[in-house]
Amino acid sequence: MTLDLIVQATQMALVIALAPLLTGLVRKLKARLLRRRGPSLIQPYRDLIRLAHKDAVVAANASWLFRAAPYLVFATTWVAAALVPTFATNLIFSWSADLIAIVALLATARFFLALAGLDVGTSFGGIGSSREVMIASLAEPAMLLIVFTVALLAGSSQLSSIADFMLNATVGIRVSLALALVALIMVGVAENARIPIDNPATHLELTMVHEAMVLEYSGRHLAMIEAAACLKLLLYVSLIACVFVPWGTAPEQAGAPAYLIGGVCYVAKLAVGGALLAGFETAVAKMRVFRVPQFLGAALMLGLLGALLLFVSQSL
């Protein structure tokens, strides 16, 4: 029991320790692809520490929700990221690592952040919150269809069971899984406000989504939001690795060597995911805001097609 708690605590600490590093890796690789030196890999850690030591400047008309939202967003995102199996499956809290529960946790974080953007009453906050809700209205149904597709195949929506099924069962090449993977990547890009949906490196008021909601935040409040954004990016990369690339993950009741191998494989998966994201963002341009529903509509249709194909094939 004590060992199980230590392993679970290690996973919770691992995700929060690696999340800024993944963000720094993406920024560094994008800069190198653009023939620039770029910031250091540990620059996100420095930014978070610097912001955490600063006092938060709060508007006079801000309510308690504005002050509490950063901590609520960080807590829910951290819990969701810690529930995804990283280097090992069937940990002590794996029973709660359900895909539907993770979608609900992310929706809760988005809800409070959107309310916080509206709380102060600035025009930028209202624009960002409205765009965020518009994106969520298509991204969440697409995500649920992806969950249904994977759950129909594995017989469970619990992530450890899905990972074990992908490792041990003869899954083969399935079109429905390929459609679900593409849809999950599209949803992950939109949820993390990455190119082509949004550009996290700019503050152009005509196009920004996530940055518009957090313009009024500063100091330790902004540090919590930025840390939550790093965790959310790591969550989606971990989710893709857990469901579609589970190789190297330590099984239940494995020893220390298996956990070590699982940790090394997990870090390698994060590095590959960060490199692919940096290459994709460098190769494509940002789309207009009015084309975002078409992008997410395609993800929704891919998720629906994947679920229908799998349902029909299993009914024959």
Phi and psi restraints in degrees (value plus and minus 20) as a CYANA .aco file:
   2 THR   PHI     -85.7   -45.7
   2 THR   PSI     -60.6   -20.6
   3 LEU   PHI     -84.1   -44.1
   3 LEU   PSI     -59.2   -19.2
   4 ASP   PHI     -82.9   -42.9
   4 ASP   PSI     -60.4   -20.4
   5 LEU   PHI     -86.3   -46.3
   5 LEU   PSI     -57.7   -17.7
   6 ILE   PHI     -85.6   -45.6
   6 ILE   PSI     -63.1   -23.1
   7 VAL   PHI     -85.0   -45.0
   7 VAL   PSI     -61.9   -21.9
   8 GLN   PHI     -84.5   -44.5
   8 GLN   PSI     -62.1   -22.1
   9 ALA   PHI     -84.9   -44.9
   9 ALA   PSI     -54.6   -14.6
  10 THR   PHI     -83.3   -43.3
  10 THR   PSI     -60.6   -20.6
  11 GLN   PHI     -84.6   -44.6
  11 GLN   PSI     -61.9   -21.9
  12 MET   PHI     -84.1   -44.1
  12 MET   PSI     -58.2   -18.2
  13 ALA   PHI     -93.6   -53.6
  13 ALA   PSI     -52.1   -12.1
  14 LEU   PHI     -86.3   -46.3
  14 LEU   PSI     -62.5   -22.5
  15 VAL   PHI     -87.1   -47.1
  15 VAL   PSI     -59.0   -19.0
  16 ILE   PHI     -95.4   -55.4
  16 ILE   PSI     -43.9    -3.9
  17 ALA   PHI    -100.1   -60.1
  17 ALA   PSI     -53.9   -13.9
  18 LEU   PHI    -110.5   -70.5
  18 LEU   PSI     -36.9     3.1
  19 ALA   PHI     -79.9   -39.9
  19 ALA   PSI     -69.7   -29.7
  20 PRO   PHI     -83.9   -43.9
  20 PRO   PSI     -51.6   -11.6
  21 LEU   PHI     -86.1   -46.1
  21 LEU   PSI     -58.6   -18.6
  22 LEU   PHI     -83.4   -43.4
  22 LEU   PSI     -62.9   -22.9
  23 THR   PHI     -82.6   -42.6
  23 THR   PSI     -62.7   -22.7
  24 GLY   PHI     -84.3   -44.3
  24 GLY   PSI     -55.2   -15.2
  25 LEU   PHI     -85.3   -45.3
  25 LEU   PSI     -63.6   -23.6
  26 VAL   PHI     -82.9   -42.9
  26 VAL   PSI     -63.8   -23.8
  27 ARG   PHI     -84.0   -44.0
  27 ARG   PSI     -61.2   -21.2
  28 LYS   PHI     -85.7   -45.7
  28 LYS   PSI     -65.2   -25.2
  29 LEU   PHI     -87.5   -47.5
  29 LEU   PSI     -57.3   -17.3
  30 LYS   PHI     -83.0   -43.0
  30 LYS   PSI     -61.2   -21.2
  31 ALA   PHI     -84.7   -44.7
  31 ALA   PSI     -61.7   -21.7
  32 ARG   PHI     -86.6   -46.6
  32 ARG   PSI     -56.6   -16.6
  33 LEU   PHI     -87.0   -47.0
  33 LEU   PSI     -46.2    -6.2
  34 LEU   PHI    -113.2   -73.2
  34 LEU   PSI      -7.5    32.5
  35 ARG   PHI      43.4    83.4
  35 ARG   PSI      17.5    57.5
  36 ARG   PHI    -139.1   -99.1
  36 ARG   PSI     139.7   179.7
  37 ARG   PHI     -91.0   -51.0
  37 ARG   PSI     -65.5   -25.5
  38 GLY   PHI      60.7   100.7
  38 GLY   PSI     148.5   188.5
  39 PRO   PHI     -95.7   -55.7
  39 PRO   PSI     147.2   187.2
  40 SER   PHI     -89.0   -49.0
  40 SER   PSI     137.2   177.2
  41 LEU   PHI     -82.8   -42.8
  41 LEU   PSI     -49.5    -9.5
  42 ILE   PHI    -116.4   -76.4
  42 ILE   PSI      -9.0    31.0
  43 GLN   PHI     -80.4   -40.4
  43 GLN   PSI     -59.1   -19.1
  44 PRO   PHI     -78.1   -38.1
  44 PRO   PSI     -55.2   -15.2
  45 TYR   PHI     -83.8   -43.8
  45 TYR   PSI     -63.5   -23.5
  46 ARG   PHI     -82.9   -42.9
  46 ARG   PSI     -61.5   -21.5
  47 ASP   PHI     -83.1   -43.1
  47 ASP   PSI     -64.0   -24.0
  48 LEU   PHI     -85.6   -45.6
  48 LEU   PSI     -61.1   -21.1
  49 ILE   PHI     -85.6   -45.6
  49 ILE   PSI     -62.0   -22.0
  50 ARG   PHI     -83.3   -43.3
  50 ARG   PSI     -63.5   -23.5
  51 LEU   PHI     -87.6   -47.6
  51 LEU   PSI     -56.8   -16.8
  52 ALA   PHI     -86.3   -46.3
  52 ALA   PSI     -45.1    -5.1
  53 HIS   PHI    -108.1   -68.1
  53 HIS   PSI     -22.8    17.2
  54 LYS   PHI    -117.1   -77.1
  54 LYS   PSI     130.1   170.1
  55 ASP   PHI     -95.3   -55.3
  55 ASP   PSI     127.0   167.0
  56 ALA   PHI    -105.8   -65.8
  56 ALA   PSI     110.2   150.2
  57 VAL   PHI    -115.7   -75.7
  57 VAL   PSI      97.9   137.9
  58 VAL   PHI    -135.8   -95.8
  58 VAL   PSI     117.5   157.5
  59 ALA   PHI     -84.0   -44.0
  59 ALA   PSI     131.3   171.3
  60 ALA   PHI     -85.1   -45.1
  60 ALA   PSI     -51.7   -11.7
  61 ASN   PHI    -114.3   -74.3
  61 ASN   PSI      -9.1    30.9
  62 ALA   PHI     -96.1   -56.1
  62 ALA   PSI     120.5   160.5
  63 SER   PHI    -112.8   -72.8
  63 SER   PSI    -196.7  -156.7
  64 TRP   PHI     -83.7   -43.7
  64 TRP   PSI     -47.9    -7.9
  65 LEU   PHI     -84.2   -44.2
  65 LEU   PSI     -58.4   -18.4
  66 PHE   PHI     -82.4   -42.4
  66 PHE   PSI     -57.3   -17.3
  67 ARG   PHI     -97.8   -57.8
  67 ARG   PSI     -52.7   -12.7
  68 ALA   PHI    -106.3   -66.3
  68 ALA   PSI     -43.8    -3.8
  69 ALA   PHI     -77.5   -37.5
  69 ALA   PSI     -64.8   -24.8
  70 PRO   PHI     -78.0   -38.0
  70 PRO   PSI     -59.4   -19.4
  71 TYR   PHI     -92.1   -52.1
  71 TYR   PSI     -57.1   -17.1
  72 LEU   PHI     -86.6   -46.6
  72 LEU   PSI     -62.4   -22.4
  73 VAL   PHI     -83.9   -43.9
  73 VAL   PSI     -64.3   -24.3
  74 PHE   PHI     -84.6   -44.6
  74 PHE   PSI     -63.5   -23.5
  75 ALA   PHI     -85.1   -45.1
  75 ALA   PSI     -66.8   -26.8
  76 THR   PHI     -86.7   -46.7
  76 THR   PSI     -58.1   -18.1
  77 THR   PHI     -88.7   -48.7
  77 THR   PSI     -59.6   -19.6
  78 TRP   PHI     -83.6   -43.6
  78 TRP   PSI     -63.7   -23.7
  79 VAL   PHI     -82.3   -42.3
  79 VAL   PSI     -63.7   -23.7
  80 ALA   PHI     -82.7   -42.7
  80 ALA   PSI     -62.9   -22.9
  81 ALA   PHI     -87.7   -47.7
  81 ALA   PSI     -55.3   -15.3
  82 ALA   PHI     -94.1   -54.1
  82 ALA   PSI     -41.1    -1.1
  83 LEU   PHI     -97.1   -57.1
  83 LEU   PSI     -44.5    -4.5
  84 VAL   PHI     -91.7   -51.7
  84 VAL   PSI     105.2   145.2
  85 PRO   PHI     -80.5   -40.5
  85 PRO   PSI     108.0   148.0
  86 THR   PHI    -126.3   -86.3
  86 THR   PSI     -93.6   -53.6
  87 PHE   PHI    -121.4   -81.4
  87 PHE   PSI     -28.6    11.4
  88 ALA   PHI    -172.3  -132.3
  88 ALA   PSI     132.0   172.0
  89 THR   PHI    -129.1   -89.1
  89 THR   PSI     148.3   188.3
  90 ASN   PHI      36.4    76.4
  90 ASN   PSI      24.0    64.0
  91 LEU   PHI     -96.9   -56.9
  91 LEU   PSI    -199.8  -159.8
  92 ILE   PHI     -85.8   -45.8
  92 ILE   PSI     -47.4    -7.4
  93 PHE   PHI    -124.4   -84.4
  93 PHE   PSI      -2.9    37.1
  94 SER   PHI     -86.8   -46.8
  94 SER   PSI     -43.9    -3.9
  95 TRP   PHI     -81.7   -41.7
  95 TRP   PSI     -45.3    -5.3
  96 SER   PHI    -115.2   -75.2
  96 SER   PSI     -22.0    18.0
  97 ALA   PHI    -103.9   -63.9
  97 ALA   PSI      47.4    87.4
  98 ASP   PHI    -119.4   -79.4
  98 ASP   PSI     120.7   160.7
  99 LEU   PHI     -81.7   -41.7
  99 LEU   PSI     -57.7   -17.7
 100 ILE   PHI     -87.4   -47.4
 100 ILE   PSI     -57.5   -17.5
 101 ALA   PHI     -85.4   -45.4
 101 ALA   PSI     -57.6   -17.6
 102 ILE   PHI     -86.5   -46.5
 102 ILE   PSI     -61.0   -21.0
 103 VAL   PHI     -81.4   -41.4
 103 VAL   PSI     -59.9   -19.9
 104 ALA   PHI     -86.6   -46.6
 104 ALA   PSI     -59.7   -19.7
 105 LEU   PHI     -84.2   -44.2
 105 LEU   PSI     -62.7   -22.7
 106 LEU   PHI     -85.6   -45.6
 106 LEU   PSI     -57.2   -17.2
 107 ALA   PHI     -86.0   -46.0
 107 ALA   PSI     -56.4   -16.4
 108 THR   PHI     -83.9   -43.9
 108 THR   PSI     -64.4   -24.4
 109 ALA   PHI     -82.0   -42.0
 109 ALA   PSI     -62.4   -22.4
 110 ARG   PHI     -84.5   -44.5
 110 ARG   PSI     -59.1   -19.1
 111 PHE   PHI     -81.0   -41.0
 111 PHE   PSI     -67.8   -27.8
 112 PHE   PHI     -89.0   -49.0
 112 PHE   PSI     -55.8   -15.8
 113 LEU   PHI     -88.2   -48.2
 113 LEU   PSI     -58.5   -18.5
 114 ALA   PHI     -86.3   -46.3
 114 ALA   PSI     -60.1   -20.1
 115 LEU   PHI     -84.6   -44.6
 115 LEU   PSI     -59.3   -19.3
 116 ALA   PHI     -84.8   -44.8
 116 ALA   PSI     -56.3   -16.3
 117 GLY   PHI     -84.9   -44.9
 117 GLY   PSI     -50.3   -10.3
 118 LEU   PHI    -106.1   -66.1
 118 LEU   PSI     -37.6     2.4
 119 ASP   PHI     -83.7   -43.7
 119 ASP   PSI     -64.2   -24.2
 120 VAL   PHI     -93.1   -53.1
 120 VAL   PSI     -48.7    -8.7
 121 GLY   PHI      72.2   112.2
 121 GLY   PSI      -3.9    36.1
 122 THR   PHI    -101.0   -61.0
 122 THR   PSI     136.9   176.9
 123 SER   PHI     -88.2   -48.2
 123 SER   PSI     -59.1   -19.1
 124 PHE   PHI     -84.5   -44.5
 124 PHE   PSI     -62.2   -22.2
 125 GLY   PHI     -81.3   -41.3
 125 GLY   PSI     -60.9   -20.9
 126 GLY   PHI     -85.4   -45.4
 126 GLY   PSI     -61.2   -21.2
 127 ILE   PHI     -83.5   -43.5
 127 ILE   PSI     -67.5   -27.5
 128 GLY   PHI     -82.7   -42.7
 128 GLY   PSI     -62.0   -22.0
 129 SER   PHI     -85.8   -45.8
 129 SER   PSI     -61.9   -21.9
 130 SER   PHI     -84.7   -44.7
 130 SER   PSI     -60.0   -20.0
 131 ARG   PHI     -89.1   -49.1
 131 ARG   PSI     -56.4   -16.4
 132 GLU   PHI     -84.2   -44.2
 132 GLU   PSI     -62.4   -22.4
 133 VAL   PHI     -87.8   -47.8
 133 VAL   PSI     -57.3   -17.3
 134 MET   PHI     -81.0   -41.0
 134 MET   PSI     -63.8   -23.8
 135 ILE   PHI     -84.9   -44.9
 135 ILE   PSI     -61.9   -21.9
 136 ALA   PHI     -85.6   -45.6
 136 ALA   PSI     -51.4   -11.4
 137 SER   PHI     -84.3   -44.3
 137 SER   PSI     -42.1    -2.1
 138 LEU   PHI    -125.2   -85.2
 138 LEU   PSI     -52.6   -12.6
 139 ALA   PHI     -91.3   -51.3
 139 ALA   PSI     -59.7   -19.7
 140 GLU   PHI     -87.3   -47.3
 140 GLU   PSI     -65.9   -25.9
 141 PRO   PHI     -80.7   -40.7
 141 PRO   PSI     -58.0   -18.0
 142 ALA   PHI     -82.7   -42.7
 142 ALA   PSI     -60.9   -20.9
 143 MET   PHI     -84.5   -44.5
 143 MET   PSI     -60.0   -20.0
 144 LEU   PHI     -86.6   -46.6
 144 LEU   PSI     -56.8   -16.8
 145 LEU   PHI     -86.1   -46.1
 145 LEU   PSI     -56.6   -16.6
 146 ILE   PHI     -83.0   -43.0
 146 ILE   PSI     -61.8   -21.8
 147 VAL   PHI     -80.9   -40.9
 147 VAL   PSI     -64.0   -24.0
 148 PHE   PHI     -84.5   -44.5
 148 PHE   PSI     -57.7   -17.7
 149 THR   PHI     -82.3   -42.3
 149 THR   PSI     -69.7   -29.7
 150 VAL   PHI     -87.8   -47.8
 150 VAL   PSI     -58.1   -18.1
 151 ALA   PHI     -88.1   -48.1
 151 ALA   PSI     -55.5   -15.5
 152 LEU   PHI     -83.0   -43.0
 152 LEU   PSI     -57.4   -17.4
 153 LEU   PHI     -96.0   -56.0
 153 LEU   PSI     -66.4   -26.4
 154 ALA   PHI    -105.6   -65.6
 154 ALA   PSI     -35.2     4.8
 155 GLY   PHI      60.2   100.2
 155 GLY   PSI     -10.2    29.8
 156 SER   PHI    -182.1  -142.1
 156 SER   PSI     130.7   170.7
 157 SER   PHI    -120.4   -80.4
 157 SER   PSI     -12.7    27.3
 158 GLN   PHI    -102.8   -62.8
 158 GLN   PSI     109.2   149.2
 159 LEU   PHI     -84.8   -44.8
 159 LEU   PSI     -58.4   -18.4
 160 SER   PHI     -84.5   -44.5
 160 SER   PSI     -58.9   -18.9
 161 SER   PHI     -86.2   -46.2
 161 SER   PSI     -58.8   -18.8
 162 ILE   PHI     -84.9   -44.9
 162 ILE   PSI     -64.4   -24.4
 163 ALA   PHI     -83.2   -43.2
 163 ALA   PSI     -62.9   -22.9
 164 ASP   PHI     -83.9   -43.9
 164 ASP   PSI     -58.4   -18.4
 165 PHE   PHI     -84.7   -44.7
 165 PHE   PSI     -63.3   -23.3
 166 MET   PHI     -86.6   -46.6
 166 MET   PSI     -48.7    -8.7
 167 LEU   PHI    -101.3   -61.3
 167 LEU   PSI     -60.2   -20.2
 168 ASN   PHI    -121.4   -81.4
 168 ASN   PSI     -50.6   -10.6
 169 ALA   PHI    -105.1   -65.1
 169 ALA   PSI     140.3   180.3
 170 THR   PHI    -106.4   -66.4
 170 THR   PSI      68.4   108.4
 171 VAL   PHI     -99.1   -59.1
 171 VAL   PSI     -64.6   -24.6
 172 GLY   PHI      55.2    95.2
 172 GLY   PSI    -188.9  -148.9
 173 ILE   PHI    -113.8   -73.8
 173 ILE   PSI      97.4   137.4
 174 ARG   PHI    -144.4  -104.4
 174 ARG   PSI     112.9   152.9
 175 VAL   PHI     -85.8   -45.8
 175 VAL   PSI     -56.2   -16.2
 176 SER   PHI     -82.9   -42.9
 176 SER   PSI     -58.4   -18.4
 177 LEU   PHI     -88.2   -48.2
 177 LEU   PSI     -58.7   -18.7
 178 ALA   PHI     -83.6   -43.6
 178 ALA   PSI     -61.3   -21.3
 179 LEU   PHI     -85.1   -45.1
 179 LEU   PSI     -60.5   -20.5
 180 ALA   PHI     -85.2   -45.2
 180 ALA   PSI     -58.1   -18.1
 181 LEU   PHI     -84.7   -44.7
 181 LEU   PSI     -66.1   -26.1
 182 VAL   PHI     -83.1   -43.1
 182 VAL   PSI     -62.3   -22.3
 183 ALA   PHI     -84.1   -44.1
 183 ALA   PSI     -59.2   -19.2
 184 LEU   PHI     -86.0   -46.0
 184 LEU   PSI     -58.5   -18.5
 185 ILE   PHI     -83.9   -43.9
 185 ILE   PSI     -62.3   -22.3
 186 MET   PHI     -84.8   -44.8
 186 MET   PSI     -61.8   -21.8
 187 VAL   PHI     -86.0   -46.0
 187 VAL   PSI     -60.5   -20.5
 188 GLY   PHI     -82.6   -42.6
 188 GLY   PSI     -60.2   -20.2
 189 VAL   PHI     -82.6   -42.6
 189 VAL   PSI     -63.2   -23.2
 190 ALA   PHI     -89.5   -49.5
 190 ALA   PSI     -62.3   -22.3
 191 GLU   PHI     -86.5   -46.5
 191 GLU   PSI     -50.5   -10.5
 192 ASN   PHI    -113.5   -73.5
 192 ASN   PSI     -12.5    27.5
 193 ALA   PHI      34.6    74.6
 193 ALA   PSI      26.8    66.8
 194 ARG   PHI    -120.0   -80.0
 194 ARG   PSI     146.4   186.4
 195 ILE   PHI     -82.8   -42.8
 195 ILE   PSI     115.2   155.2
 196 PRO   PHI    -113.8   -73.8
 196 PRO   PSI     -16.9    23.1
 197 ILE   PHI     -95.5   -55.5
 197 ILE   PSI     -68.3   -28.3
 198 ASP   PHI    -168.6  -128.6
 198 ASP   PSI     138.0   178.0
 199 ASN   PHI    -131.1   -91.1
 199 ASN   PSI      87.4   127.4
 200 PRO   PHI     -89.8   -49.8
 200 PRO   PSI     -29.5    10.5
 201 ALA   PHI    -112.4   -72.4
 201 ALA   PSI     -23.0    17.0
 202 THR   PHI    -145.9  -105.9
 202 THR   PSI     146.6   186.6
 203 HIS   PHI    -148.3  -108.3
 203 HIS   PSI      27.6    67.6
 204 LEU   PHI     -98.2   -58.2
 204 LEU   PSI      94.4   134.4
 205 GLU   PHI     -84.2   -44.2
 205 GLU   PSI     -43.1    -3.1
 206 LEU   PHI     -95.4   -55.4
 206 LEU   PSI     -40.7    -0.7
 207 THR   PHI    -144.7  -104.7
 207 THR   PSI     -38.0     2.0
 208 MET   PHI     -90.9   -50.9
 208 MET   PSI     127.5   167.5
 209 VAL   PHI    -137.2   -97.2
 209 VAL   PSI     -88.3   -48.3
 210 HIS   PHI     -86.5   -46.5
 210 HIS   PSI     -63.6   -23.6
 211 GLU   PHI     -85.5   -45.5
 211 GLU   PSI     -48.4    -8.4
 212 ALA   PHI     -86.2   -46.2
 212 ALA   PSI     -53.3   -13.3
 213 MET   PHI     -94.1   -54.1
 213 MET   PSI     -44.1    -4.1
 214 VAL   PHI    -130.9   -90.9
 214 VAL   PSI      -6.5    33.5
 215 LEU   PHI     -83.6   -43.6
 215 LEU   PSI     -49.8    -9.8
 216 GLU   PHI    -103.5   -63.5
 216 GLU   PSI     -25.0    15.0
 217 TYR   PHI    -110.4   -70.4
 217 TYR   PSI     131.0   171.0
 218 SER   PHI    -174.6  -134.6
 218 SER   PSI     149.6   189.6
 219 GLY   PHI      41.3    81.3
 219 GLY   PSI    -159.6  -119.6
 220 ARG   PHI     -85.8   -45.8
 220 ARG   PSI     -49.7    -9.7
 221 HIS   PHI     -83.8   -43.8
 221 HIS   PSI     -64.0   -24.0
 222 LEU   PHI     -87.3   -47.3
 222 LEU   PSI     -53.2   -13.2
 223 ALA   PHI     -82.4   -42.4
 223 ALA   PSI     -61.7   -21.7
 224 MET   PHI     -82.8   -42.8
 224 MET   PSI     -61.7   -21.7
 225 ILE   PHI     -88.8   -48.8
 225 ILE   PSI     -62.0   -22.0
 226 GLU   PHI     -85.7   -45.7
 226 GLU   PSI     -58.9   -18.9
 227 ALA   PHI     -84.5   -44.5
 227 ALA   PSI     -59.0   -19.0
 228 ALA   PHI     -84.4   -44.4
 228 ALA   PSI     -57.5   -17.5
 229 ALA   PHI     -84.1   -44.1
 229 ALA   PSI     -61.0   -21.0
 230 CYS   PHI     -83.6   -43.6
 230 CYS   PSI     -61.6   -21.6
 231 LEU   PHI     -84.8   -44.8
 231 LEU   PSI     -56.4   -16.4
 232 LYS   PHI     -87.0   -47.0
 232 LYS   PSI     -59.6   -19.6
 233 LEU   PHI     -83.5   -43.5
 233 LEU   PSI     -64.9   -24.9
 234 LEU   PHI     -83.8   -43.8
 234 LEU   PSI     -54.8   -14.8
 235 LEU   PHI     -80.4   -40.4
 235 LEU   PSI     -66.3   -26.3
 236 TYR   PHI     -90.2   -50.2
 236 TYR   PSI     -58.1   -18.1
 237 VAL   PHI     -84.5   -44.5
 237 VAL   PSI     -60.7   -20.7
 238 SER   PHI     -85.6   -45.6
 238 SER   PSI     -57.6   -17.6
 239 LEU   PHI     -84.9   -44.9
 239 LEU   PSI     -63.2   -23.2
 240 ILE   PHI     -84.3   -44.3
 240 ILE   PSI     -61.6   -21.6
 241 ALA   PHI     -86.1   -46.1
 241 ALA   PSI     -58.7   -18.7
 242 CYS   PHI     -89.2   -49.2
 242 CYS   PSI     -62.1   -22.1
 243 VAL   PHI    -105.2   -65.2
 243 VAL   PSI     -63.3   -23.3
 244 PHE   PHI    -125.7   -85.7
 244 PHE   PSI     -42.2    -2.2
 245 VAL   PHI    -153.3  -113.3
 245 VAL   PSI      46.5    86.5
 246 PRO   PHI    -104.6   -64.6
 246 PRO   PSI     -15.3    24.7
 247 TRP   PHI     -84.1   -44.1
 247 TRP   PSI     118.8   158.8
 248 GLY   PHI      73.8   113.8
 248 GLY   PSI     -31.7     8.3
 249 THR   PHI     -91.2   -51.2
 249 THR   PSI     114.5   154.5
 250 ALA   PHI     -91.1   -51.1
 250 ALA   PSI     116.0   156.0
 251 PRO   PHI     -97.2   -57.2
 251 PRO   PSI    -195.2  -155.2
 252 GLU   PHI     -87.4   -47.4
 252 GLU   PSI     119.7   159.7
 253 GLN   PHI      38.2    78.2
 253 GLN   PSI      15.0    55.0
 254 ALA   PHI    -101.0   -61.0
 254 ALA   PSI     140.8   180.8
 255 GLY   PHI    -106.2   -66.2
 255 GLY   PSI    -197.4  -157.4
 256 ALA   PHI     -80.3   -40.3
 256 ALA   PSI     -60.8   -20.8
 257 PRO   PHI     -80.3   -40.3
 257 PRO   PSI     -59.5   -19.5
 258 ALA   PHI     -86.7   -46.7
 258 ALA   PSI     -58.8   -18.8
 259 TYR   PHI     -84.8   -44.8
 259 TYR   PSI     -58.7   -18.7
 260 LEU   PHI     -84.8   -44.8
 260 LEU   PSI     -64.1   -24.1
 261 ILE   PHI     -83.4   -43.4
 261 ILE   PSI     -60.5   -20.5
 262 GLY   PHI     -82.3   -42.3
 262 GLY   PSI     -59.2   -19.2
 263 GLY   PHI     -85.5   -45.5
 263 GLY   PSI     -61.0   -21.0
 264 VAL   PHI     -84.8   -44.8
 264 VAL   PSI     -63.2   -23.2
 265 CYS   PHI     -83.5   -43.5
 265 CYS   PSI     -58.2   -18.2
 266 TYR   PHI     -85.3   -45.3
 266 TYR   PSI     -63.9   -23.9
 267 VAL   PHI     -82.7   -42.7
 267 VAL   PSI     -59.1   -19.1
 268 ALA   PHI     -84.5   -44.5
 268 ALA   PSI     -59.6   -19.6
 269 LYS   PHI     -84.5   -44.5
 269 LYS   PSI     -60.1   -20.1
 270 LEU   PHI     -83.2   -43.2
 270 LEU   PSI     -60.8   -20.8
 271 ALA   PHI     -83.7   -43.7
 271 ALA   PSI     -63.2   -23.2
 272 VAL   PHI     -85.5   -45.5
 272 VAL   PSI     -63.0   -23.0
 273 GLY   PHI     -82.1   -42.1
 273 GLY   PSI     -61.8   -21.8
 274 GLY   PHI     -84.7   -44.7
 274 GLY   PSI     -58.9   -18.9
 275 ALA   PHI     -86.3   -46.3
 275 ALA   PSI     -62.0   -22.0
 276 LEU   PHI     -84.9   -44.9
 276 LEU   PSI     -59.3   -19.3
 277 LEU   PHI     -85.2   -45.2
 277 LEU   PSI     -62.8   -22.8
 278 ALA   PHI     -82.8   -42.8
 278 ALA   PSI     -62.3   -22.3
 279 GLY   PHI     -85.3   -45.3
 279 GLY   PSI     -59.7   -19.7
 280 PHE   PHI     -85.5   -45.5
 280 PHE   PSI     -64.6   -24.6
 281 GLU   PHI     -87.6   -47.6
 281 GLU   PSI     -48.2    -8.2
 282 THR   PHI     -95.0   -55.0
 282 THR   PSI     -50.4   -10.4
 283 ALA   PHI    -106.7   -66.7
 283 ALA   PSI     -40.9    -0.9
 284 VAL   PHI    -133.4   -93.4
 284 VAL   PSI     142.9   182.9
 285 ALA   PHI    -127.1   -87.1
 285 ALA   PSI     139.4   179.4
 286 LYS   PHI     -91.4   -51.4
 286 LYS   PSI     117.1   157.1
 287 MET   PHI    -111.4   -71.4
 287 MET   PSI     143.9   183.9
 288 ARG   PHI     -87.3   -47.3
 288 ARG   PSI     132.4   172.4
 289 VAL   PHI     -80.7   -40.7
 289 VAL   PSI     -55.5   -15.5
 290 PHE   PHI     -92.3   -52.3
 290 PHE   PSI     -30.1     9.9
 291 ARG   PHI    -116.1   -76.1
 291 ARG   PSI     -25.2    14.8
 292 VAL   PHI     -81.5   -41.5
 292 VAL   PSI     -62.7   -22.7
 293 PRO   PHI     -79.1   -39.1
 293 PRO   PSI     -53.2   -13.2
 294 GLN   PHI     -86.7   -46.7
 294 GLN   PSI     -60.9   -20.9
 295 PHE   PHI     -81.9   -41.9
 295 PHE   PSI     -69.6   -29.6
 296 LEU   PHI     -94.2   -54.2
 296 LEU   PSI     -48.0    -8.0
 297 GLY   PHI     -83.3   -43.3
 297 GLY   PSI     -56.3   -16.3
 298 ALA   PHI     -85.2   -45.2
 298 ALA   PSI     -60.5   -20.5
 299 ALA   PHI     -82.8   -42.8
 299 ALA   PSI     -60.0   -20.0
 300 LEU   PHI     -82.8   -42.8
 300 LEU   PSI     -63.1   -23.1
 301 MET   PHI     -88.6   -48.6
 301 MET   PSI     -56.7   -16.7
 302 LEU   PHI     -83.8   -43.8
 302 LEU   PSI     -63.2   -23.2
 303 GLY   PHI     -82.4   -42.4
 303 GLY   PSI     -60.0   -20.0
 304 LEU   PHI     -86.8   -46.8
 304 LEU   PSI     -62.8   -22.8
 305 LEU   PHI     -83.6   -43.6
 305 LEU   PSI     -60.5   -20.5
 306 GLY   PHI     -82.0   -42.0
 306 GLY   PSI     -64.0   -24.0
 307 ALA   PHI     -86.2   -46.2
 307 ALA   PSI     -61.8   -21.8
 308 LEU   PHI     -86.8   -46.8
 308 LEU   PSI     -63.5   -23.5
 309 LEU   PHI     -80.3   -40.3
 309 LEU   PSI     -63.6   -23.6
 310 LEU   PHI     -88.7   -48.7
 310 LEU   PSI     -59.6   -19.6
 311 PHE   PHI     -85.4   -45.4
 311 PHE   PSI     -62.9   -22.9
 312 VAL   PHI     -87.7   -47.7
 312 VAL   PSI     -62.4   -22.4
 313 SER   PHI     -85.7   -45.7
 313 SER   PSI     -53.3   -13.3
 314 GLN   PHI     -99.4   -59.4
 314 GLN   PSI     -39.5     0.5
 315 SER   PHI    -104.0   -64.0
 315 SER   PSI     -38.6     1.4
